[in-house]
């Protein structure tokens, strides 16, 4: 019965799927080492995140 309860809770909420976790590798100007820039962005803004 727990599976049915969890499944019905996820059906009603579509807002969680509207965002994507994006990770971009960026070179640090001070040390020259690579750092990771992680953000949660709306699906429409994913391409804009990687352009900058």
mmCIF file as Biopython writes it, N, C-alpha, C and O atoms, coordinates in Angstrom:
data_model
#
loop_
_atom_site.group_PDB
_atom_site.id
_atom_site.type_symbol
_atom_site.label_atom_id
_atom_site.label_alt_id
_atom_site.label_comp_id
_atom_site.label_asym_id
_atom_site.label_entity_id
_atom_site.label_seq_id
_atom_site.pdbx_PDB_ins_code
_atom_site.Cartn_x
_atom_site.Cartn_y
_atom_site.Cartn_z
_atom_site.occupancy
_atom_site.B_iso_or_equiv
_atom_site.auth_seq_id
_atom_site.auth_asym_id
_atom_site.pdbx_PDB_model_num
ATOM 1   N N  . UNK A ? 1  ? 0.811  -1.194 0.000   1.0 0.0 1  A 1 
ATOM 2   C CA . UNK A ? 1  ? 0.000  0.000  0.000   1.0 0.0 1  A 1 
ATOM 3   C C  . UNK A ? 1  ? 0.860  1.266  0.000   1.0 0.0 1  A 1 
ATOM 4   O O  . UNK A ? 1  ? 0.413  2.312  -0.469  1.0 0.0 1  A 1 
ATOM 5   N N  . UNK A ? 2  ? 2.034  1.187  0.497   1.0 0.0 2  A 1 
ATOM 6   C CA . UNK A ? 2  ? 2.885  2.375  0.532   1.0 0.0 2  A 1 
ATOM 7   C C  . UNK A ? 2  ? 3.253  2.828  -0.869  1.0 0.0 2  A 1 
ATOM 8   O O  . UNK A ? 2  ? 3.379  4.026  -1.120  1.0 0.0 2  A 1 
ATOM 9   N N  . UNK A ? 3  ? 3.427  1.887  -1.782  1.0 0.0 3  A 1 
ATOM 10  C CA . UNK A ? 3  ? 3.778  2.267  -3.143  1.0 0.0 3  A 1 
ATOM 11  C C  . UNK A ? 3  ? 2.673  3.084  -3.801  1.0 0.0 3  A 1 
ATOM 12  O O  . UNK A ? 3  ? 2.955  4.048  -4.512  1.0 0.0 3  A 1 
ATOM 13  N N  . UNK A ? 4  ? 1.436  2.714  -3.572  1.0 0.0 4  A 1 
ATOM 14  C CA . UNK A ? 4  ? 0.323  3.470  -4.143  1.0 0.0 4  A 1 
ATOM 15  C C  . UNK A ? 4  ? 0.272  4.880  -3.560  1.0 0.0 4  A 1 
ATOM 16  O O  . UNK A ? 4  ? 0.010  5.839  -4.285  1.0 0.0 4  A 1 
ATOM 17  N N  . UNK A ? 5  ? 0.516  5.012  -2.275  1.0 0.0 5  A 1 
ATOM 18  C CA . UNK A ? 5  ? 0.465  6.326  -1.638  1.0 0.0 5  A 1 
ATOM 19  C C  . UNK A ? 5  ? 1.545  7.237  -2.208  1.0 0.0 5  A 1 
ATOM 20  O O  . UNK A ? 5  ? 1.272  8.399  -2.509  1.0 0.0 5  A 1 
ATOM 21  N N  . UNK A ? 6  ? 2.751  6.736  -2.359  1.0 0.0 6  A 1 
ATOM 22  C CA . UNK A ? 6  ? 3.846  7.525  -2.899  1.0 0.0 6  A 1 
ATOM 23  C C  . UNK A ? 6  ? 3.580  7.883  -4.357  1.0 0.0 6  A 1 
ATOM 24  O O  . UNK A ? 6  ? 3.852  9.008  -4.777  1.0 0.0 6  A 1 
ATOM 25  N N  . UNK A ? 7  ? 3.056  6.948  -5.123  1.0 0.0 7  A 1 
ATOM 26  C CA . UNK A ? 7  ? 2.787  7.201  -6.539  1.0 0.0 7  A 1 
ATOM 27  C C  . UNK A ? 7  ? 1.728  8.281  -6.711  1.0 0.0 7  A 1 
ATOM 28  O O  . UNK A ? 7  ? 1.843  9.108  -7.616  1.0 0.0 7  A 1 
ATOM 29  N N  . UNK A ? 8  ? 0.710  8.295  -5.875  1.0 0.0 8  A 1 
ATOM 30  C CA . UNK A ? 8  ? -0.326 9.310  -6.022  1.0 0.0 8  A 1 
ATOM 31  C C  . UNK A ? 8  ? 0.189  10.684 -5.606  1.0 0.0 8  A 1 
ATOM 32  O O  . UNK A ? 8  ? -0.265 11.693 -6.146  1.0 0.0 8  A 1 
ATOM 33  N N  . UNK A ? 9  ? 1.123  10.748 -4.663  1.0 0.0 9  A 1 
ATOM 34  C CA . UNK A ? 9  ? 1.671  12.047 -4.278  1.0 0.0 9  A 1 
ATOM 35  C C  . UNK A ? 9  ? 2.509  12.640 -5.404  1.0 0.0 9  A 1 
ATOM 36  O O  . UNK A ? 9  ? 2.494  13.856 -5.596  1.0 0.0 9  A 1 
ATOM 37  N N  . UNK A ? 10 ? 3.235  11.822 -6.148  1.0 0.0 10 A 1 
ATOM 38  C CA . UNK A ? 10 ? 4.077  12.328 -7.230  1.0 0.0 10 A 1 
ATOM 39  C C  . UNK A ? 10 ? 3.281  12.711 -8.464  1.0 0.0 10 A 1 
ATOM 40  O O  . UNK A ? 10 ? 3.729  13.558 -9.237  1.0 0.0 10 A 1 
ATOM 41  N N  . UNK A ? 11 ? 2.122  12.118 -8.672  1.0 0.0 11 A 1 
ATOM 42  C CA . UNK A ? 11 ? 1.334  12.438 -9.871  1.0 0.0 11 A 1 
ATOM 43  C C  . UNK A ? 11 ? 0.847  13.874 -9.883  1.0 0.0 11 A 1 
ATOM 44  O O  . UNK A ? 11 ? 0.853  14.515 -10.934 1.0 0.0 11 A 1 
ATOM 45  N N  . UNK A ? 12 ? 0.426  14.395 -8.739  1.0 0.0 12 A 1 
ATOM 46  C CA . UNK A ? 12 ? -0.149 15.728 -8.695  1.0 0.0 12 A 1 
ATOM 47  C C  . UNK A ? 12 ? 0.870  16.839 -8.840  1.0 0.0 12 A 1 
ATOM 48  O O  . UNK A ? 12 ? 0.525  17.924 -9.307  1.0 0.0 12 A 1 
ATOM 49  N N  . UNK A ? 13 ? 2.108  16.606 -8.456  1.0 0.0 13 A 1 
ATOM 50  C CA . UNK A ? 13 ? 3.118  17.660 -8.463  1.0 0.0 13 A 1 
ATOM 51  C C  . UNK A ? 13 ? 3.990  17.557 -9.705  1.0 0.0 13 A 1 
ATOM 52  O O  . UNK A ? 13 ? 4.740  16.592 -9.855  1.0 0.0 13 A 1 
ATOM 53  N N  . UNK A ? 14 ? 3.902  18.524 -10.583 1.0 0.0 14 A 1 
ATOM 54  C CA . UNK A ? 14 ? 4.742  18.573 -11.791 1.0 0.0 14 A 1 
ATOM 55  C C  . UNK A ? 14 ? 5.806  19.658 -11.663 1.0 0.0 14 A 1 
ATOM 56  O O  . UNK A ? 14 ? 6.634  19.809 -12.561 1.0 0.0 14 A 1 
ATOM 57  N N  . UNK A ? 15 ? 5.805  20.419 -10.562 1.0 0.0 15 A 1 
ATOM 58  C CA . UNK A ? 15 ? 6.728  21.538 -10.412 1.0 0.0 15 A 1 
ATOM 59  C C  . UNK A ? 15 ? 8.167  21.084 -10.251 1.0 0.0 15 A 1 
ATOM 60  O O  . UNK A ? 15 ? 9.079  21.793 -10.676 1.0 0.0 15 A 1 
ATOM 61  N N  . UNK A ? 16 ? 8.397  19.934 -9.656  1.0 0.0 16 A 1 
ATOM 62  C CA . UNK A ? 16 ? 9.748  19.440 -9.460  1.0 0.0 16 A 1 
ATOM 63  C C  . UNK A ? 16 ? 10.436 19.114 -10.766 1.0 0.0 16 A 1 
ATOM 64  O O  . UNK A ? 16 ? 11.662 19.181 -10.849 1.0 0.0 16 A 1 
ATOM 65  N N  . UNK A ? 17 ? 9.685  18.767 -11.771 1.0 0.0 17 A 1 
ATOM 66  C CA . UNK A ? 17 ? 10.243 18.422 -13.079 1.0 0.0 17 A 1 
ATOM 67  C C  . UNK A ? 17 ? 10.509 19.656 -13.930 1.0 0.0 17 A 1 
ATOM 68  O O  . UNK A ? 17 ? 11.047 19.541 -15.031 1.0 0.0 17 A 1 
ATOM 69  N N  . UNK A ? 18 ? 10.143 20.825 -13.440 1.0 0.0 18 A 1 
ATOM 70  C CA . UNK A ? 18 ? 10.336 22.050 -14.203 1.0 0.0 18 A 1 
ATOM 71  C C  . UNK A ? 18 ? 11.760 22.574 -14.053 1.0 0.0 18 A 1 
ATOM 72  O O  . UNK A ? 18 ? 12.147 23.517 -14.743 1.0 0.0 18 A 1 
ATOM 73  N N  . UNK A ? 19 ? 12.547 21.971 -13.155 1.0 0.0 19 A 1 
ATOM 74  C CA . UNK A ? 19 ? 13.916 22.420 -12.912 1.0 0.0 19 A 1 
ATOM 75  C C  . UNK A ? 19 ? 14.909 21.311 -13.239 1.0 0.0 19 A 1 
ATOM 76  O O  . UNK A ? 19 ? 14.602 20.123 -13.129 1.0 0.0 19 A 1 
ATOM 77  N N  . UNK A ? 20 ? 16.112 21.731 -13.644 1.0 0.0 20 A 1 
ATOM 78  C CA . UNK A ? 20 ? 17.180 20.799 -13.976 1.0 0.0 20 A 1 
ATOM 79  C C  . UNK A ? 20 ? 18.428 21.215 -13.222 1.0 0.0 20 A 1 
ATOM 80  O O  . UNK A ? 20 ? 18.736 22.403 -13.135 1.0 0.0 20 A 1 
ATOM 81  N N  . UNK A ? 21 ? 19.154 20.240 -12.672 1.0 0.0 21 A 1 
ATOM 82  C CA . UNK A ? 21 ? 20.426 20.532 -12.023 1.0 0.0 21 A 1 
ATOM 83  C C  . UNK A ? 21 ? 21.498 20.524 -13.099 1.0 0.0 21 A 1 
ATOM 84  O O  . UNK A ? 21 ? 21.699 19.518 -13.779 1.0 0.0 21 A 1 
ATOM 85  N N  . UNK A ? 22 ? 22.188 21.653 -13.250 1.0 0.0 22 A 1 
ATOM 86  C CA . UNK A ? 22 ? 23.234 21.770 -14.264 1.0 0.0 22 A 1 
ATOM 87  C C  . UNK A ? 22 ? 24.579 21.968 -13.570 1.0 0.0 22 A 1 
ATOM 88  O O  . UNK A ? 22 ? 24.676 22.652 -12.552 1.0 0.0 22 A 1 
ATOM 89  N N  . UNK A ? 23 ? 25.602 21.362 -14.136 1.0 0.0 23 A 1 
ATOM 90  C CA . UNK A ? 23 ? 26.955 21.442 -13.587 1.0 0.0 23 A 1 
ATOM 91  C C  . UNK A ? 23 ? 27.893 21.869 -14.710 1.0 0.0 23 A 1 
ATOM 92  O O  . UNK A ? 23 ? 27.943 21.235 -15.764 1.0 0.0 23 A 1 
ATOM 93  N N  . UNK A ? 24 ? 28.639 22.950 -14.475 1.0 0.0 24 A 1 
ATOM 94  C CA . UNK A ? 24 ? 29.577 23.457 -15.476 1.0 0.0 24 A 1 
ATOM 95  C C  . UNK A ? 24 ? 30.959 23.536 -14.848 1.0 0.0 24 A 1 
ATOM 96  O O  . UNK A ? 24 ? 31.112 24.006 -13.721 1.0 0.0 24 A 1 
ATOM 97  N N  . UNK A ? 25 ? 31.965 23.074 -15.582 1.0 0.0 25 A 1 
ATOM 98  C CA . UNK A ? 25 ? 33.341 23.128 -15.107 1.0 0.0 25 A 1 
ATOM 99  C C  . UNK A ? 25 ? 33.945 24.462 -15.545 1.0 0.0 25 A 1 
ATOM 100 O O  . UNK A ? 25 ? 33.932 24.794 -16.730 1.0 0.0 25 A 1 
ATOM 101 N N  . UNK A ? 26 ? 34.473 25.223 -14.586 1.0 0.0 26 A 1 
ATOM 102 C CA . UNK A ? 26 ? 35.013 26.557 -14.843 1.0 0.0 26 A 1 
ATOM 103 C C  . UNK A ? 26 ? 36.439 26.617 -14.302 1.0 0.0 26 A 1 
ATOM 104 O O  . UNK A ? 26 ? 36.716 26.127 -13.208 1.0 0.0 26 A 1 
ATOM 105 N N  . UNK A ? 27 ? 37.335 27.216 -15.069 1.0 0.0 27 A 1 
ATOM 106 C CA . UNK A ? 27 ? 38.725 27.357 -14.622 1.0 0.0 27 A 1 
ATOM 107 C C  . UNK A ? 27 ? 38.860 28.593 -13.743 1.0 0.0 27 A 1 
ATOM 108 O O  . UNK A ? 27 ? 38.441 29.684 -14.130 1.0 0.0 27 A 1 
ATOM 109 N N  . UNK A ? 28 ? 39.443 28.423 -12.567 1.0 0.0 28 A 1 
ATOM 110 C CA . UNK A ? 28 ? 39.628 29.520 -11.626 1.0 0.0 28 A 1 
ATOM 111 C C  . UNK A ? 28 ? 40.730 30.455 -12.122 1.0 0.0 28 A 1 
ATOM 112 O O  . UNK A ? 28 ? 41.814 29.989 -12.471 1.0 0.0 28 A 1 
ATOM 113 N N  . UNK A ? 29 ? 40.477 31.757 -12.160 1.0 0.0 29 A 1 
ATOM 114 C CA . UNK A ? 29 ? 41.512 32.687 -12.628 1.0 0.0 29 A 1 
ATOM 115 C C  . UNK A ? 29 ? 42.684 32.824 -11.648 1.0 0.0 29 A 1 
ATOM 116 O O  . UNK A ? 29 ? 43.797 33.144 -12.066 1.0 0.0 29 A 1 
ATOM 117 N N  . UNK A ? 30 ? 42.453 32.587 -10.359 1.0 0.0 30 A 1 
ATOM 118 C CA . UNK A ? 30 ? 43.515 32.744 -9.357  1.0 0.0 30 A 1 
ATOM 119 C C  . UNK A ? 30 ? 44.485 31.574 -9.360  1.0 0.0 30 A 1 
ATOM 120 O O  . UNK A ? 30 ? 45.698 31.766 -9.438  1.0 0.0 30 A 1 
ATOM 121 N N  . UNK A ? 31 ? 43.946 30.351 -9.275  1.0 0.0 31 A 1 
ATOM 122 C CA . UNK A ? 31 ? 44.817 29.185 -9.103  1.0 0.0 31 A 1 
ATOM 123 C C  . UNK A ? 31 ? 45.005 28.392 -10.385 1.0 0.0 31 A 1 
ATOM 124 O O  . UNK A ? 31 ? 45.973 27.641 -10.506 1.0 0.0 31 A 1 
ATOM 125 N N  . UNK A ? 32 ? 44.111 28.541 -11.332 1.0 0.0 32 A 1 
ATOM 126 C CA . UNK A ? 32 ? 44.192 27.760 -12.558 1.0 0.0 32 A 1 
ATOM 127 C C  . UNK A ? 32 ? 43.541 26.394 -12.430 1.0 0.0 32 A 1 
ATOM 128 O O  . UNK A ? 32 ? 43.476 25.644 -13.404 1.0 0.0 32 A 1 
ATOM 129 N N  . UNK A ? 33 ? 43.057 26.063 -11.235 1.0 0.0 33 A 1 
ATOM 130 C CA . UNK A ? 33 ? 42.384 24.784 -11.021 1.0 0.0 33 A 1 
ATOM 131 C C  . UNK A ? 33 ? 40.938 24.892 -11.489 1.0 0.0 33 A 1 
ATOM 132 O O  . UNK A ? 33 ? 40.377 25.985 -11.574 1.0 0.0 33 A 1 
ATOM 133 N N  . UNK A ? 34 ? 40.356 23.758 -11.787 1.0 0.0 34 A 1 
ATOM 134 C CA . UNK A ? 34 ? 38.966 23.743 -12.217 1.0 0.0 34 A 1 
ATOM 135 C C  . UNK A ? 34 ? 38.043 23.641 -11.018 1.0 0.0 34 A 1 
ATOM 136 O O  . UNK A ? 34 ? 38.307 22.902 -10.070 1.0 0.0 34 A 1 
ATOM 137 N N  . UNK A ? 35 ? 36.941 24.407 -11.076 1.0 0.0 35 A 1 
ATOM 138 C CA . UNK A ? 35 ? 35.901 24.341 -10.053 1.0 0.0 35 A 1 
ATOM 139 C C  . UNK A ? 35 ? 34.591 24.014 -10.752 1.0 0.0 35 A 1 
ATOM 140 O O  . UNK A ? 35 ? 34.458 24.208 -11.960 1.0 0.0 35 A 1 
ATOM 141 N N  . UNK A ? 36 ? 33.641 23.525 -10.003 1.0 0.0 36 A 1 
ATOM 142 C CA . UNK A ? 36 ? 32.352 23.147 -10.563 1.0 0.0 36 A 1 
ATOM 143 C C  . UNK A ? 36 ? 31.288 24.133 -10.120 1.0 0.0 36 A 1 
ATOM 144 O O  . UNK A ? 36 ? 31.130 24.403 -8.930  1.0 0.0 36 A 1 
ATOM 145 N N  . UNK A ? 37 ? 30.561 24.666 -11.090 1.0 0.0 37 A 1 
ATOM 146 C CA . UNK A ? 37 ? 29.463 25.594 -10.844 1.0 0.0 37 A 1 
ATOM 147 C C  . UNK A ? 37 ? 28.162 24.797 -10.973 1.0 0.0 37 A 1 
ATOM 148 O O  . UNK A ? 37 ? 27.776 24.405 -12.074 1.0 0.0 37 A 1 
ATOM 149 N N  . UNK A ? 38 ? 27.488 24.561 -9.841  1.0 0.0 38 A 1 
ATOM 150 C CA . UNK A ? 38 ? 26.250 23.774 -9.832  1.0 0.0 38 A 1 
ATOM 151 C C  . UNK A ? 38 ? 25.080 24.685 -9.498  1.0 0.0 38 A 1 
ATOM 152 O O  . UNK A ? 38 ? 25.152 25.493 -8.571  1.0 0.0 38 A 1 
ATOM 153 N N  . UNK A ? 39 ? 24.004 24.549 -10.262 1.0 0.0 39 A 1 
ATOM 154 C CA . UNK A ? 39 ? 22.795 25.334 -10.009 1.0 0.0 39 A 1 
ATOM 155 C C  . UNK A ? 39 ? 21.570 24.532 -10.404 1.0 0.0 39 A 1 
ATOM 156 O O  . UNK A ? 39 ? 21.644 23.608 -11.213 1.0 0.0 39 A 1 
ATOM 157 N N  . UNK A ? 40 ? 20.440 24.905 -9.816  1.0 0.0 40 A 1 
ATOM 158 C CA . UNK A ? 40 ? 19.143 24.389 -10.236 1.0 0.0 40 A 1 
ATOM 159 C C  . UNK A ? 40 ? 18.488 25.500 -11.053 1.0 0.0 40 A 1 
ATOM 160 O O  . UNK A ? 40 ? 18.192 26.569 -10.519 1.0 0.0 40 A 1 
ATOM 161 N N  . UNK A ? 41 ? 18.263 25.258 -12.332 1.0 0.0 41 A 1 
ATOM 162 C CA . UNK A ? 41 ? 17.693 26.277 -13.206 1.0 0.0 41 A 1 
ATOM 163 C C  . UNK A ? 41 ? 16.431 25.722 -13.862 1.0 0.0 41 A 1 
ATOM 164 O O  . UNK A ? 41 ? 16.299 24.509 -14.026 1.0 0.0 41 A 1 
ATOM 165 N N  . UNK A ? 42 ? 15.506 26.600 -14.235 1.0 0.0 42 A 1 
ATOM 166 C CA . UNK A ? 42 ? 14.326 26.138 -14.975 1.0 0.0 42 A 1 
ATOM 167 C C  . UNK A ? 42 ? 14.741 25.528 -16.311 1.0 0.0 42 A 1 
ATOM 168 O O  . UNK A ? 42 ? 15.767 25.901 -16.878 1.0 0.0 42 A 1 
ATOM 169 N N  . UNK A ? 43 ? 13.949 24.600 -16.803 1.0 0.0 43 A 1 
ATOM 170 C CA . UNK A ? 43 ? 14.286 23.889 -18.040 1.0 0.0 43 A 1 
ATOM 171 C C  . UNK A ? 43 ? 14.495 24.830 -19.220 1.0 0.0 43 A 1 
ATOM 172 O O  . UNK A ? 43 ? 15.285 24.527 -20.114 1.0 0.0 43 A 1 
ATOM 173 N N  . UNK A ? 44 ? 13.808 25.957 -19.239 1.0 0.0 44 A 1 
ATOM 174 C CA . UNK A ? 44 ? 13.917 26.887 -20.360 1.0 0.0 44 A 1 
ATOM 175 C C  . UNK A ? 44 ? 15.261 27.626 -20.364 1.0 0.0 44 A 1 
ATOM 176 O O  . UNK A ? 44 ? 15.687 28.116 -21.409 1.0 0.0 44 A 1 
ATOM 177 N N  . UNK A ? 45 ? 15.930 27.713 -19.214 1.0 0.0 45 A 1 
ATOM 178 C CA . UNK A ? 45 ? 17.152 28.504 -19.106 1.0 0.0 45 A 1 
ATOM 179 C C  . UNK A ? 45 ? 18.429 27.669 -19.119 1.0 0.0 45 A 1 
ATOM 180 O O  . UNK A ? 45 ? 19.502 28.198 -18.828 1.0 0.0 45 A 1 
ATOM 181 N N  . UNK A ? 46 ? 18.344 26.385 -19.447 1.0 0.0 46 A 1 
ATOM 182 C CA . UNK A ? 46 ? 19.519 25.516 -19.425 1.0 0.0 46 A 1 
ATOM 183 C C  . UNK A ? 46 ? 20.542 25.953 -20.475 1.0 0.0 46 A 1 
ATOM 184 O O  . UNK A ? 46 ? 21.733 26.033 -20.173 1.0 0.0 46 A 1 
ATOM 185 N N  . UNK A ? 47 ? 20.107 26.231 -21.672 1.0 0.0 47 A 1 
ATOM 186 C CA . UNK A ? 47 ? 21.040 26.639 -22.736 1.0 0.0 47 A 1 
ATOM 187 C C  . UNK A ? 47 ? 21.685 27.979 -22.412 1.0 0.0 47 A 1 
ATOM 188 O O  . UNK A ? 47 ? 22.860 28.185 -22.716 1.0 0.0 47 A 1 
ATOM 189 N N  . UNK A ? 48 ? 20.936 28.896 -21.798 1.0 0.0 48 A 1 
ATOM 190 C CA . UNK A ? 48 ? 21.503 30.197 -21.425 1.0 0.0 48 A 1 
ATOM 191 C C  . UNK A ? 48 ? 22.574 30.044 -20.358 1.0 0.0 48 A 1 
ATOM 192 O O  . UNK A ? 48 ? 23.550 30.794 -20.354 1.0 0.0 48 A 1 
ATOM 193 N N  . UNK A ? 49 ? 22.407 29.076 -19.443 1.0 0.0 49 A 1 
ATOM 194 C CA . UNK A ? 49 ? 23.396 28.844 -18.397 1.0 0.0 49 A 1 
ATOM 195 C C  . UNK A ? 49 ? 24.738 28.428 -19.002 1.0 0.0 49 A 1 
ATOM 196 O O  . UNK A ? 49 ? 25.787 28.885 -18.549 1.0 0.0 49 A 1 
ATOM 197 N N  . UNK A ? 50 ? 24.713 27.577 -20.010 1.0 0.0 50 A 1 
ATOM 198 C CA . UNK A ? 50 ? 25.952 27.107 -20.603 1.0 0.0 50 A 1 
ATOM 199 C C  . UNK A ? 50 ? 26.568 28.112 -21.570 1.0 0.0 50 A 1 
ATOM 200 O O  . UNK A ? 50 ? 27.757 28.008 -21.871 1.0 0.0 50 A 1 
ATOM 201 N N  . UNK A ? 51 ? 25.800 29.081 -22.067 1.0 0.0 51 A 1 
ATOM 202 C CA . UNK A ? 51 ? 26.351 30.102 -22.959 1.0 0.0 51 A 1 
ATOM 203 C C  . UNK A ? 51 ? 27.235 31.077 -22.211 1.0 0.0 51 A 1 
ATOM 204 O O  . UNK A ? 51 ? 28.234 31.545 -22.757 1.0 0.0 51 A 1 
ATOM 205 N N  . UNK A ? 52 ? 26.891 31.392 -20.978 1.0 0.0 52 A 1 
ATOM 206 C CA . UNK A ? 52 ? 27.652 32.393 -20.187 1.0 0.0 52 A 1 
ATOM 207 C C  . UNK A ? 52 ? 28.904 31.800 -19.623 1.0 0.0 52 A 1 
ATOM 208 O O  . UNK A ? 52 ? 29.659 32.490 -18.938 1.0 0.0 52 A 1 
#
